[in-house]
Amino acid sequence: MNSGRMHGMDSEHTPPIDPPASSAVRRFWKLYGRTLALFLAIAAGALCPAAGSLAGILPFLLMGMLFFAFLDIRITRESFQWSMLGILAANVAIPVLVFLLLRGIDPQLALVGFLTAVAPTATATPVIVSYLDGRVDYVVPAVLLTNIGIALVVPFLLPWVAGSSVQITTADVLPSVLQVMFIPLLAAFFIRKFLPPLERLLLPGKALTFPIWLMMLFVVTAKASAFLQSGSGTSAGLLFWIAVLSLATCILNFAAGAWIGGRGFRHEASQALGQKNNSFTVWIGLTYLNPLTALGPTFYVLYHNLYNGFQLFLHERDLQKSKSADSSRRREIP
């Protein structure tokens, strides 16, 4: 009887063992979950071009995402680095170089290349850098610097590349960018400075930034898909070369940014130069040029988001490897 009772007591206090299948599913989700969700959002948007009609909600989604991202960001004097000027210089030099290289081959393709490369840093970049555990306080000034800088430069460059008949001013392009960036930045600063209890209450809301980003990716990809399917009269051959040019520009931007950032800010600078505010250049193409020029930035939307998904996968994989290595070392300690 005693042995029976002891056996019963042992079974009551033995911790439940997860089935191997359940453990494998959890490991799979930790490693691939975010990346899989990102690619599913892109695929769903590509298959549902009608959802592009929801594009009007994008600025509000972006401002909400940035607000939560800025809540615990402290921007100090050390946040400003000389490499940010290198990013701005490259943001101007690369599109000019692309235009000059292609002008003698195909003027229309040269204009597409210029418009694809001249886009400033995407305002969502700080959020993506936070997912990659990078220095968000480095990226925020870079976003402001490139968006303001390009808004000042484009009115002078665009008539040069597209003809003097194109008239655009800084006042046409700057206010909307500053609105999307500064409203959440100032709101987060005010709450952090004057309402610390509210800040602590809102900080768990940072978990919402990823679902908001997925929703934005879905709508942005749907809008890009609708534009590509709209039948703009572009030949298949020209569409192919625009896609190739956009991909080459994307690779060049991320690589040049990594080089500019050096060892200290390699990933942050790469994102700052590689992740583009394509809505800005698509709007310029459709408003001041022609629909064909907007195809380059449209392809770029897909490329930089796919690359972000790949980076997220590598980051999650490295985190899991690090956790496994730490766990193994703790078990080896006598």
C-alpha positions as CSV (number, residue, x, y, z in Angstrom):
1,M,0.0,0.0,0.0
2,N,2.8,2.4,0.9
3,S,4.5,1.8,-2.4
4,G,1.2,2.4,-4.2
5,R,0.6,5.6,-2.3
6,M,4.2,6.7,-3.0
7,H,3.7,5.9,-6.7
8,G,0.6,7.9,-6.7
9,M,2.3,10.8,-5.0
10,D,5.2,10.7,-7.5
11,S,2.8,10.8,-10.4
12,E,1.0,13.8,-8.9
13,H,4.2,15.8,-8.5
14,T,5.9,14.9,-11.8
15,P,5.8,17.9,-14.0
16,P,3.9,17.4,-17.3
17,I,6.1,16.6,-20.2
18,D,5.3,18.4,-23.5
19,P,4.7,16.1,-26.4
20,P,7.5,16.3,-28.9
21,A,5.1,17.6,-31.6
22,S,4.0,20.5,-29.3
23,S,7.6,21.5,-28.5
24,A,8.5,21.4,-32.2
25,V,5.6,23.7,-33.1
26,R,6.7,26.2,-30.5
27,R,10.3,26.1,-31.7
28,F,9.1,26.6,-35.3
29,W,6.9,29.5,-34.3
30,K,9.7,31.2,-32.3
31,L,12.1,30.9,-35.2
32,Y,9.8,31.5,-38.2
33,G,6.6,33.0,-36.8
34,R,7.3,36.7,-37.5
35,T,8.9,36.1,-40.8
36,L,6.1,33.8,-41.9
37,A,3.5,36.3,-40.9
38,L,5.3,39.0,-42.9
39,F,5.5,37.0,-46.0
40,L,1.8,36.0,-45.7
41,A,0.9,39.6,-45.4
42,I,2.8,40.4,-48.6
43,A,1.3,37.4,-50.4
44,A,-2.2,38.3,-49.3
45,G,-1.8,41.9,-50.5
46,A,-0.4,40.7,-53.8
47,L,-3.5,38.5,-54.3
48,C,-6.0,41.1,-53.1
49,P,-5.2,44.2,-55.2
50,A,-8.7,45.6,-54.3
51,A,-7.4,46.2,-50.7
52,G,-5.3,49.0,-52.2
53,S,-8.3,51.2,-51.8
54,L,-7.6,51.2,-48.1
55,A,-4.4,53.2,-48.7
56,G,-6.0,56.3,-47.0
57,I,-5.6,54.6,-43.6
58,L,-1.8,54.2,-44.0
59,P,-0.7,57.5,-42.5
60,F,-2.8,56.9,-39.4
61,L,-1.5,53.4,-39.0
62,L,2.1,54.6,-39.5
63,M,1.6,57.4,-36.9
64,G,0.2,54.9,-34.4
65,M,3.1,52.5,-35.0
66,L,5.7,55.3,-34.6
67,F,4.1,56.6,-31.5
68,F,4.6,53.3,-29.6
69,A,8.1,53.0,-31.1
70,F,9.0,56.5,-29.8
71,L,7.7,56.0,-26.3
72,D,10.9,54.7,-24.8
73,I,13.4,56.3,-27.2
74,R,15.9,58.8,-25.8
75,I,17.5,60.9,-28.4
76,T,20.7,62.5,-27.1
77,R,23.7,64.4,-28.6
78,E,25.4,61.0,-29.0
79,S,22.6,59.9,-31.3
80,F,23.8,62.3,-34.0
81,Q,26.7,60.7,-36.0
82,W,28.7,62.1,-38.9
83,S,27.7,59.0,-40.9
84,M,24.2,60.5,-41.2
85,L,25.6,63.1,-43.5
86,G,27.1,60.3,-45.6
87,I,23.7,58.7,-45.8
88,L,22.2,62.0,-47.0
89,A,25.0,62.5,-49.5
90,A,24.5,58.9,-50.9
91,N,20.8,59.5,-51.1
92,V,21.5,62.3,-53.5
93,A,24.5,60.9,-55.3
94,I,23.2,57.4,-56.1
95,P,20.1,58.6,-58.1
96,V,22.2,61.2,-60.0
97,L,24.8,58.5,-60.8
98,V,22.1,56.0,-62.0
99,F,20.6,58.7,-64.2
100,L,23.9,59.7,-65.8
101,L,24.8,56.0,-66.4
102,L,21.5,55.2,-68.1
103,R,20.7,58.5,-69.9
104,G,22.7,57.5,-73.0
105,I,21.1,54.1,-73.1
106,D,17.5,54.7,-72.4
107,P,16.3,58.2,-71.1
108,Q,13.0,56.8,-69.8
109,L,14.7,54.0,-67.9
110,A,17.2,56.6,-66.6
111,L,14.3,58.7,-65.2
112,V,12.8,55.6,-63.6
113,G,16.2,54.8,-62.0
114,F,16.5,58.3,-60.6
115,L,13.1,58.3,-59.1
116,T,13.6,54.9,-57.5
117,A,16.8,55.8,-55.9
118,V,16.0,59.4,-54.8
119,A,13.4,58.3,-52.2
120,P,14.4,59.3,-48.6
121,T,14.4,57.0,-45.6
122,A,11.1,55.4,-44.9
123,T,9.4,56.8,-41.8
124,A,8.7,53.2,-40.6
125,T,12.5,52.5,-40.5
126,P,12.8,53.1,-36.7
127,V,10.2,50.4,-36.0
128,I,12.0,47.9,-38.3
129,V,15.3,48.7,-36.6
130,S,13.7,48.1,-33.2
131,Y,12.6,44.6,-34.3
132,L,16.3,43.9,-35.2
133,D,17.5,45.3,-31.8
134,G,19.4,48.1,-33.4
135,R,20.0,51.7,-32.3
136,V,16.6,53.4,-33.0
137,D,18.0,56.7,-31.7
138,Y,20.4,56.7,-34.6
139,V,17.7,56.0,-37.2
140,V,15.2,58.7,-36.1
141,P,17.6,61.7,-36.9
142,A,18.5,60.0,-40.2
143,V,14.8,59.8,-41.1
144,L,14.3,63.5,-40.4
145,L,17.6,64.5,-42.1
146,T,17.0,62.6,-45.4
147,N,13.3,63.5,-45.7
148,I,14.0,67.2,-45.1
149,G,17.1,67.1,-47.3
150,I,15.5,65.3,-50.2
151,A,12.5,67.6,-50.0
152,L,14.9,70.6,-50.4
153,V,16.9,69.0,-53.2
154,V,14.2,67.4,-55.4
155,P,12.7,70.7,-56.7
156,F,16.1,71.5,-58.2
157,L,17.0,68.0,-59.4
158,L,13.7,67.0,-61.0
159,P,13.6,69.8,-63.7
160,W,17.2,68.8,-64.6
161,V,16.4,65.1,-65.1
162,A,12.8,65.5,-66.5
163,G,12.9,68.8,-68.2
164,S,12.3,72.4,-67.2
165,S,8.6,72.1,-67.7
166,V,8.4,70.1,-64.4
167,Q,7.6,72.5,-61.6
168,I,7.7,71.2,-58.0
169,T,8.4,73.0,-54.7
170,T,9.6,72.0,-51.2
171,A,6.2,73.2,-49.9
172,D,4.6,70.5,-52.1
173,V,6.4,67.6,-50.6
174,L,7.6,68.4,-47.1
175,P,4.5,69.1,-44.9
176,S,3.0,65.6,-45.2
177,V,6.3,63.9,-44.3
178,L,6.8,66.1,-41.3
179,Q,3.2,65.6,-40.1
180,V,3.5,61.8,-40.1
181,M,6.9,62.0,-38.3
182,F,6.5,64.8,-35.8
183,I,3.0,64.2,-34.5
184,P,3.8,60.8,-32.9
185,L,7.4,62.0,-32.0
186,L,6.1,65.1,-30.1
187,A,3.2,63.2,-28.5
188,A,5.5,60.5,-27.2
189,F,8.0,63.1,-25.9
190,F,5.2,65.0,-24.1
191,I,3.9,61.8,-22.4
192,R,7.4,60.7,-21.4
193,K,8.3,64.1,-20.0
194,F,5.1,65.2,-18.2
195,L,3.0,62.0,-17.8
196,P,5.3,59.2,-16.7
197,P,2.5,57.1,-15.2
198,L,0.7,57.2,-18.6
199,E,3.9,56.2,-20.3
200,R,4.2,53.1,-18.1
201,L,0.6,52.3,-18.9
202,L,1.1,52.6,-22.7
203,L,4.5,50.9,-23.0
204,P,2.9,47.4,-23.3
205,G,1.2,48.7,-26.4
206,K,4.5,48.4,-28.2
207,A,3.4,44.8,-28.9
208,L,0.8,46.3,-31.3
209,T,3.5,47.7,-33.6
210,F,4.0,44.3,-35.3
211,P,0.3,43.7,-36.2
212,I,0.0,47.3,-37.4
213,W,3.1,46.7,-39.6
214,L,1.5,43.6,-41.0
215,M,-1.6,45.5,-41.8
216,M,0.4,48.2,-43.5
217,L,2.3,45.7,-45.5
218,F,-0.9,44.1,-46.7
219,V,-2.4,47.4,-47.9
220,V,0.9,48.7,-49.4
221,T,1.4,45.4,-51.3
222,A,-2.2,45.4,-52.5
223,K,-1.8,48.9,-53.7
224,A,1.4,48.0,-55.6
225,S,-0.2,44.9,-57.0
226,A,-3.2,46.9,-58.3
227,F,-0.9,49.4,-59.9
228,L,1.2,46.7,-61.6
229,Q,-2.0,45.0,-62.9
230,S,-3.6,48.3,-64.1
231,G,-2.4,47.8,-67.6
232,S,-0.3,50.9,-67.9
233,G,0.6,50.0,-71.5
234,T,4.1,49.0,-70.6
235,S,5.7,46.2,-72.7
236,A,6.8,43.1,-70.9
237,G,10.4,43.7,-71.8
238,L,10.5,47.2,-70.4
239,L,8.7,46.0,-67.3
240,F,11.4,43.4,-66.8
241,W,14.2,45.9,-67.0
242,I,12.4,48.2,-64.6
243,A,12.1,45.3,-62.1
244,V,15.8,44.5,-62.6
245,L,16.9,48.1,-62.2
246,S,14.8,48.5,-59.1
247,L,16.3,45.4,-57.6
248,A,19.9,46.5,-58.4
249,T,19.1,49.9,-56.8
250,C,17.8,48.2,-53.7
251,I,20.9,46.0,-53.3
252,L,23.2,49.0,-53.9
253,N,21.4,51.1,-51.3
254,F,21.5,48.5,-48.5
255,A,25.2,47.7,-49.3
256,A,26.3,51.4,-49.5
257,G,24.5,52.1,-46.3
258,A,26.3,49.3,-44.5
259,W,29.6,50.6,-45.7
260,I,28.8,54.2,-44.6
261,G,27.8,53.0,-41.2
262,G,31.0,51.1,-40.5
263,R,31.3,48.7,-37.7
264,G,29.4,50.8,-35.2
265,F,26.2,51.4,-37.2
266,R,26.4,49.0,-40.0
267,H,22.8,47.6,-39.8
268,E,21.2,51.0,-38.8
269,A,22.8,52.9,-41.7
270,S,22.0,50.1,-44.1
271,Q,18.3,50.4,-43.2
272,A,18.5,54.2,-43.3
273,L,19.7,54.2,-46.9
274,G,18.0,51.0,-48.1
275,Q,14.5,51.2,-46.7
276,K,12.8,53.9,-48.8
277,N,9.8,56.2,-48.5
278,N,8.4,54.9,-51.8
279,S,5.0,56.6,-51.4
280,F,6.8,59.9,-51.8
281,T,8.4,59.0,-55.1
282,V,5.3,57.1,-56.4
283,W,3.4,60.3,-55.8
284,I,6.0,62.4,-57.6
285,G,5.9,60.0,-60.6
286,L,2.1,60.0,-60.9
287,T,1.7,63.8,-60.2
288,Y,4.6,65.4,-62.1
289,L,6.0,62.7,-64.5
290,N,4.1,59.7,-65.8
291,P,2.8,56.3,-64.5
292,L,5.7,54.5,-66.0
293,T,8.2,56.2,-63.7
294,A,6.2,55.1,-60.6
295,L,6.8,51.4,-61.5
296,G,10.4,51.5,-60.2
297,P,9.4,52.6,-56.6
298,T,6.5,50.2,-56.8
299,F,8.9,47.2,-57.4
300,Y,11.2,48.6,-54.7
301,V,8.3,48.3,-52.1
302,L,8.3,44.6,-52.7
303,Y,12.1,44.2,-52.6
304,H,12.8,46.1,-49.4
305,N,10.0,44.4,-47.5
306,L,11.1,41.0,-48.7
307,Y,14.6,41.8,-47.5
308,N,13.3,43.0,-44.2
309,G,11.5,39.7,-43.8
310,F,14.8,37.9,-44.5
311,Q,16.7,40.0,-42.0
312,L,14.0,39.3,-39.4
313,F,14.4,35.6,-39.9
314,L,18.1,35.8,-39.5
315,H,17.8,37.9,-36.4
316,E,15.3,35.5,-34.8
317,R,17.4,32.5,-35.7
318,D,20.5,34.1,-34.1
319,L,18.5,34.9,-31.0
320,Q,17.4,31.3,-30.7
321,K,20.9,30.0,-31.2
322,S,22.2,32.4,-28.5
323,K,19.5,31.3,-26.1
324,S,20.3,27.6,-26.7
325,A,24.0,28.2,-26.2
326,D,23.4,30.0,-22.9
327,S,21.2,27.2,-21.8
328,S,23.8,24.6,-22.6
329,R,26.5,26.5,-20.7
330,R,24.3,26.8,-17.6
331,R,23.7,23.0,-17.7
332,E,27.5,22.4,-17.9
333,I,28.2,24.4,-14.8
334,P,28.6,22.0,-11.9
